[in-house]
């Protein structure tokens, strides 16, 4: 499967930010005098897992959106009174197509599998003495931080 330019761009941005935060984390370990080879190995494990997880998620979305049929745009983007409550809006919206339901199931499966992968990496980081647990687990949070920072920088808020 060909990697979409948007996936490539966003993965590169998240990877760069995750790497920067990982380097800063390692610097904190150095400053605190707690740096050793387990910190470096843990940081590498966590950083690679975090970037890989983001890439797999992006590829799943690319695959699913590429396989979805394009729906015609609705004439009514918003209700005339502009204030339907959520229940009425739910009743007014058409039921999901079989393709959309299948895409939702595939996205859920992808999420569960990626979560299991992260769980296995976390277990490895906690049990294997070659990895510093905190240095391996903290980078798993970095893509979320990077995404929030990108949104703030683009003026879209958190």
C-alpha positions in Angstrom: 0.0 0.0 0.0 1.2 3.4 -0.9 1.7 5.8 2.0 -0.4 9.0 1.5 1.6 12.3 1.7 -0.6 13.4 4.6 0.2 10.3 6.6 3.9 10.8 5.8 3.8 14.5 6.8 1.9 14.0 10.1 4.0 10.9 11.0 7.2 13.0 10.4 5.9 15.8 12.6 4.8 13.5 15.4 8.1 11.5 15.1 10.2 14.7 15.3 8.3 16.0 18.3 8.5 12.6 20.0 12.2 12.4 19.4 12.7 15.9 20.8 10.8 15.1 23.9 12.6 11.9 24.3 16.0 13.7 24.1 14.8 16.2 26.7 13.7 13.3 28.9 17.2 11.7 28.6 18.7 15.1 29.4 16.6 15.2 32.6 18.0 11.8 33.5 21.5 13.1 32.9 21.0 16.2 35.0 19.6 14.1 37.9 22.6 11.8 37.7 20.3 8.8 36.9 21.4 8.1 33.4 22.7 4.7 32.4 22.4 2.3 29.5 18.9 1.2 30.7 17.6 4.7 30.3 18.9 4.9 26.7 17.5 1.4 25.9 14.1 2.2 27.5 13.9 5.6 25.7 14.6 3.9 22.4 12.0 1.2 23.0 9.3 3.7 24.1 10.1 6.2 21.4 10.0 3.6 18.6 6.8 2.1 20.0 5.1 5.5 20.2 6.0 6.5 16.7 5.1 3.1 15.3 1.8 3.2 17.1 1.0 6.6 15.5 2.0 5.4 12.1 -0.1 2.2 12.3 -3.1 4.3 13.4 -2.6 6.7 10.5 -2.2 3.9 8.0 -5.4 2.3 9.3 -7.3 5.6 8.9 -5.8 6.0 5.4 -6.8 2.5 4.4 -10.4 2.9 5.8 -11.0 6.3 4.3 -9.6 5.2 0.9 -12.1 2.3 0.8 -15.2 4.2 1.8 -17.6 5.4 -0.8 -18.0 9.1 -1.3 -21.3 10.3 -0.1 -23.1 13.2 -1.7 -23.1 16.4 0.3 -26.3 17.1 2.1 -28.3 20.3 1.2 -29.0 20.9 4.8 -25.7 21.3 6.6 -27.4 22.8 9.7 -31.0 22.9 10.9 -32.9 26.2 10.1 -33.3 27.0 13.8 -29.7 26.0 14.5 -30.6 24.5 17.9 -31.8 20.9 17.6 -30.9 19.0 20.6 -28.7 15.9 20.3 -31.6 13.4 20.5 -33.5 15.0 17.7 -30.4 15.3 15.6 -29.7 11.7 16.1 -33.2 10.8 14.9 -32.8 13.0 11.8 -29.4 11.6 10.8 -29.6 8.6 8.4 -28.5 5.2 9.7 -24.9 4.2 9.0 -24.2 2.3 5.8 -22.8 -1.3 6.1 -19.5 0.1 4.8 -19.4 2.7 7.6 -20.2 0.0 10.2 -17.5 -2.3 8.9 -15.0 0.6 8.9 -15.9 1.3 12.5 -15.4 -2.3 13.5 -12.0 -2.3 11.7 -10.9 0.9 13.4 -11.9 -0.6 16.8 -10.0 -3.8 16.0 -6.9 -1.7 15.0 -7.2 0.2 18.3 -7.4 -3.0 20.4 -4.5 -4.6 18.6 -2.3 -1.4 18.9 -3.3 -1.2 22.6 -2.3 -4.8 23.1 1.1 -4.0 21.4 1.6 -1.1 23.8 0.6 -3.3 26.7 3.2 -5.9 25.7 5.9 -3.2 25.3 5.0 -1.8 28.7 5.1 -5.2 30.3 8.5 -5.8 28.7 9.7 -2.4 30.0 8.6 -3.2 33.5 9.9 -6.8 33.6 13.1 -6.7 31.6 16.1 -5.3 33.6 17.7 -3.9 30.4 15.0 -1.2 30.2 14.4 1.6 32.6 10.6 1.5 33.1 10.0 5.3 33.3 12.3 5.9 30.3 10.4 3.4 28.3 6.9 4.3 29.4 7.1 8.2 29.3 7.7 8.4 25.5 4.4 6.5 24.9 2.7 9.8 26.0 4.8 12.1 23.9 2.8 11.8 20.6 -0.3 13.0 22.5 1.7 16.0 23.8 3.1 16.7 20.4 -0.4 16.6 18.8 -1.7 19.1 21.4 1.3 21.4 20.8 0.7 21.2 17.0 -2.9 22.1 17.4 -2.0 25.1 19.7 0.6 26.3 17.2 -1.9 26.1 14.4 -4.4 28.2 16.4 -6.9 25.3 16.8 -6.6 25.2 20.6 -6.2 22.1 22.7 
